[in-house]
Amino acid sequence: MGKQKVKPLLTCFTQEGDYLAILSPDGTVKIWSTSTGSLLAEWKQSDGNLPNSYSCMACSFIPKKHKKGRGTCLLAIGLNEGDIWIIDVLAGDKKWSSTGYYPSGIAGLSFRNKGHSLYVIGSNGKASEINSENGDLIREFKASKRSITSLTFSQDGKYLALANGKLRVSSLENGKELLKSPDDLDPVQYISISNDAKTIVTSGFGETNLQVWSCDLSSKTLSGGSVISMPRPPLAFECKNSGSDEDGSVILALSESGIAYVWNLDTVSQDDVEPTKITVKLDKAEGDQQKSAGSRKSRIPVISARLHATGMDQQVVALIAYGPLDSPQFSLVNVSKAGENIVINAVDQTETIQENGTSLLKVDPNGKPNKKRAAPDPDLATTRSTNDTGHGENVDGVLVNDDPSEPTMAEKLASLNLIENGKKHADDHALLLDCLYTQDEKVIANSVSQLNPSDVLKLLQSLVSITQSRGAVLACALPWIKSLLLHHASGIMSQESSLLALNSLYQLIESRVSTFESALQISSCLDFLYAGVVEDEFVENAAIPVIFEDTDESDEEEPEDAMETDDQENEDGEALDEASDGVSDFEGIDDMSD
């Protein structure tokens, strides 16, 4: 029990890495958002097919363009018997299936052309491109004349690499073979090819060594490079070009013990490169680790990993999925130093998760809801701590603390030294809310300008999720979004995973703006009606004015006019007496008439 071993799982990322599909032992496939940690959809075959009959899996999310809606999520499953299923997991229905076309089994599946086409590779080397909407055959080609032991697709969807005693590289655009190794190789269990087809990595069955190969498509030559060693055999690995001028590459491998390793090679033939080790441990077991030697019991296995981004500055970002299969967590890890030990602090099982955008708070056995913030990792100086993307909490209102002893925002930022230490993580919602209420433009610009690329993407995704709410939180988030886009526009656009967040932000703005004119018309109508109601109330309750006339002394000198005036006043007084019968508001009006 000293170590926890990962069982072989069938998992797959979408091409952009924004969603992860996981096949559970009970045959249920759940698709999770890697940016928010929320459950997008799940599906289970009703006829009782066992999960061990599934040979491969592919997933693709197709968003709707300029229309309201959540789009389509397609899941492709290949069976050992050669059947293919295409499922619309959001609708919960099979779109189509193919039976008996690949009798030797399905070796690989891959969505391309934004999910509209599906590449199917049979174990016998037969390959097809199929319309994913209706299952119509687009074209067919021969990927191999012999049975395939292992294959992989490049992330950009241009190349296919396979092993069948020899290494072969083919173009998916025209199906032509571009490269073939001259000598036979030992059986290959896992294989990966970079997105520029300059690097291939292979490993044999049960071996702990990874063989790196250098490819030259122009001369059609393949040469062996460095050999990378792992403590345990790999479950999966992938490679990408490092973005440098030289033929460098980055390799990410996941071992059977649930640990991820990253190698950043300046050249393919580079030897003695120390890997970056990425592990996950549970926060609440920190104290127990210091008291007992069995610290491995608190380690959580990594269930899947992916190289998320590599740029011209050779900065490597890895997407790590870990935790239980029914509620995995995700972290973006910035790999900056070779030989570094990175520990991800996972929140405990009382965390808040999201299902289809709705927050679900787990409760303890006593029935009381419990939320805990991850404690800092008191590890060695050579270990860098990274928190997971806990996007499960609702941000529906504003929490106000009237305690005069509470430090100000400037004091909090100064005491935590967030920017200098590089610990401004967008997944800390309490701290994020405090930062959002800082509306000084200079403070916002200075804070945003010093973020590293991995934190920029995490902050953008958190801010986009906050914009779904209304009120003060939304108003406070807008200046931060504006500053983030202005300072890091090129970096955001260079990462494929940010396109979904930008698309969500665009759709949200479009929906809000589309209702602005009608809302303004309703507001104008309400203002007009309210003004009319107030005016009517004012007229109904208005007091009747009473006019008093003063008599000038000079009038006494004219007795005839005075006599006529007295007679007229007497007549008016009698008329007023008749009109004022029963009206108590004008007491004394008889005296005035006299």
Buried (B, 14 or more C-beta within 10 A) or exposed (E): EEEEEBEEBBBBBBBBBBBBBBBBEEBBBBBBBBBBBBBBBBBBBEEEBEBEBBBBBBBBBBBEEEEEEEEBBBBBBBBBBBBBBBBBBBEEEBBBEBEEBBEBBBBBBBBBBBBBBBBBBBBBBBBBBBBBBEBEEBEEBEBBEEBBBBBBBBBBBBBBBBBBBBBBBBBBEEBEBBBEBEEEBEEBBBBBBBBBBBBBBBBBEEBBEBBBBBBEBEEEEBEEBBEBEBEBBBBBBBBBBBBBEEBBBBBBBBBBBBBBBBBBBBBBEBEEBEBBBBBBBBBBBBEEBEEEEEBBBBBBBBBBBBBBBBBEEBBBBBBBBBBEBEBBBBBBBBBBEEEBBBBBBBBEBBBBBBBEEEBBBBEEEEEEEBBEEBEEBEBEEEBBBBBBBBBBBEBEEEEEEEEEEEEEBEEBBEEBEBBEEBBBBBBBBEBBBBBBEBEEEEBBBEBBEBBBBBBBBBBBBBBBBBBBBEEEBBEBBBBBBBBBBEBBEEBBEEBBBBBBBBBBBEBBEEEEEEEEEEEEEEEEEEEEEEEEEEEEEEEEEEEEEEEEEEEEEEEEEEEEEEEEEEEEBEEEBEEBEEEBEEEEEEEEBEEEBE
